[in-house]
Structures are given as C-alpha cells and as structure tokens.
Amino acid sequence: MAEFMDGSAFNYEQGQRARKLFAAVVLAALDDAIADDKKYGNGPEQIARWARSRDGREVLSCAGIDPSERVVSGLMEFVGQGVRTSVALSREESERRNAAQQAEAA
C-alpha cells in the first residue's frame, strides 16, 4: 500500500512539473507576441493565430488552460496591453495596479 501511495505522489508531482513547463511555454509565446507588437504592430493577431493553431491548443491544454475563444481573447487583450509577463507577474506591478484601481474607485 505504501508503494502505491509513493508511486501516485511521484506521478502527481511529475504531472505538476510538466504543467509548469508548458505554462512557461505559454508565457514565452506571450512575450514573443508582445515583442512582435512593439516591433511590427501585429502582436494580438500573432498570439491569436498561435492559440488557435493545433500546436497552440495542445500547449494550452497541457498547461491546464482551456483553449477556448474566451482564453484567446484574453491572451489578445494581454498582449495589447504591452506589459511583459515577467513585469506583469511581479509584486510591484500588482501593487501598482491595485493602487490605480483604488484611485479610480475613490
């Protein structure tokens, strides 16, 4: 019984690692689309084309993201904002956005 539990825990952990790896691929695709948007002005179209492609849908699914049109529009909106993923995921950016939202509400 203990061996089964260890095997299940190991398989779960490996699955989580794979999901994180595919999530990193999604973040890299977003960064590439943001760079294309700044250089050529077609970033949202690029990320939409990638997310709707067979490979893009597969990567999104493996990352634990449902490859629906709602997700595609969210990715396009994110790329349109032009904020790199490393900056968007940082604590400082999160605090800045929260402060801006509170200022708008007041």
N, C-alpha and C positions, 0 to 999 in steps of 0.2 A: 504494500500500500504506500509506503514512504517513497519507493522508487517512482511510482506513478505520479505522486504529487510533485516530486522533483522534476520529472520529465515535463509535466504540464506547466510548471512555473518556468522552466527553461524555454519551452516553446512560446509561451506568452511573452517572455522577455525578448526573444528573438523577433517576434512579430512587432513588438513596440519599436525595436531598433530599426526594422525595415520601414515602418510607417514614418519614423523621424527622418530616415534617409530620403524617402520620396517627398516629404514635406520640404526638405531642403532643396530638392529639385524644383518644386513649385516656387519657392522663394527666389531661386536663381532665375527662373523664367520671368518672374515679375520684375526683377532688377534689369534683365535684358530688355524687356519691353519698355521700362522707364527710360533706359539709355537710348533706345530707338526713338522714343517720343521726343526726347530732348534734341536728338540729332536730326531725325527725319520728319518728326511730327505724326508718326503713324503707330505709336505705342499701343493704344487701346485696340486698334484693329489687329495688331500682331498677336496680342495676348488672347484675343477672342478667337482668332484663327487657330492658335495653338490649342486652346482649351476645347475647341470643338473637334479637333482632329482626333483620330483614333489613338495616337500615342498620348496626346494630352489628356483624353478621358481616362486612359489606363493609369497614367501617373496620378491624376487627381483621385481616382478610386483607391489606388494603393496607399495614398497619403491619408485616406479616411475622409475625403471630401467628395460629396455627391456632385457628379459632373452635370448639373442641371443648368438651364438657361439663367436661372437666378444667380447662380455662382458665377457664370460667365459675365453677367452684367456687373456683379460686384467686383470682379477682377478688373474689368474695363474701367470702372469708376476709380478703383485704387490706383491704377496706372495713370489715369487722367490727373490725379492729384499731384503726381510727380515726386512723391516722398519715397526715398529708398527704403527698402524693407528693414535694413539694419537701424535706420533712424526711426522709422515708424514703430518698431518694437522696443525702442529704448524707453527707459523710465522718464527721462527728461521730456521727450516728445509727448508721452502720455500725460504728464503733469501739465505741460503747456496747453494741450488740447482741452483738458478738464478745466483749466483756468479760463480759457476762451469761452467754453460753454457756460460756465458760471457767470461770466461777464455779460454774455448775451441774455441770460435769463434774468439778470438784475436790471 
